[in-house]
Amino acid sequence: MDTAMPYVLLSAILFALGVMGVLIRRNALMIFMSIELMLNSANLALVAFARQWGQLDGQMFVFFIMTVAAAEVAVGLALIVTIFRARRSTNVDDLAQLKG
């Protein structure tokens, strides 16, 4: 068994849970957390493959993904808080009324 195989399997399970959270949940915060779970599962797979092949490219990509995730958190939470203040709800079905 490869040394990266258990980590890749865990990464696939976490990614599947994140996809299910995005598709099933209606709360914007839960969808946001599911997207973060998917990003972290991709990071886990990149680090596992980088360790198995002995190269630092995967770990370098993880730093870029973490930077993008930090920016996403800042912008995403600001949008969710603003929408909650205006609508008093974070249900994504209620946000369909915001279409122009």
N, C-alpha and C positions, 0 to 999 in steps of 0.2 A: 504494500500500500504506500502510495506517495505521502510525503510529509505534509503536503499542502491539501490533500484530499479532504480531511475533516474540516478544515477551515473554509474550503470552497463549498462544501455541503452546508455548513452553517450559514455561509454568505447567501447561498441560494434560498435557504429557508427564510432568512430574514428579509430578503428581497421579495419573496412571495407574500410574506405577511404585510410588507409595506404596500404592495400592489393591491392586496385585498382591502387594506385600510383605506386606500384612495378610492377604490371602487364602491365600497359598502358604506362608509361613513358619510354623514351629511354635515357634520360640524367642521367648520373651517380649521379650527385648531387641531383636530384629530387628523385631518387630511394633511396639514402642514407637518405634523409629527411623523406621519407615514412617509412623506417625501424625504424627511431627514433620515428615517430608518433605511430607506432605499439607498441614499447616498452613502451611509455608513457601511452598508453591506457591500457596496462596490469598493469602498476603501479596504475592507477586510480581504476581499478577493485579490485586489492589486498587491497588497502587502504579502499575502500568502504566496502568490506567484513570484513576486520579486525575491522572496526568501528562498524559494525552491530553486530558482535559476541563478541565484547569486548575483543579481544585478540590482542597482539602485533606481532604475527607471520607474518602477511601480511605486516606490516610496516617494519619489519626486512628484508623480502625478497625484498622490494622496495629499500632499501639501497644497497643490493647486485646487483640488476639490474641496479641501477644508476652507480655503480662502473664499471660494465661491459660495459655500454653505454659510459662512459667517455673514457675507453680504446678503444672502437670501434671508437669513434670520432677521437681520436688521430691517430690511425693506418689507418682508412679509408680515412680521409682527406689527410694524407701524400701520400697514394697510388693514390688518385685522382689527386693531384697536380703533382705528378711524371708522371703519364700517360698523363696529359694535356700538360706538358712540352715536352714530347716526340712526341705526336701525334697531338697537337693543337686542340683536340676535347675531349669532355667527353661523346660522344655518345657511348652507349654500343654495338651497331652494329659494330662500327669501332674496338672495342676491340677483336672481334672474330678473327682478323688477328694475334693476339698475341699467338695463340695456337702453341704448339711446334711440 
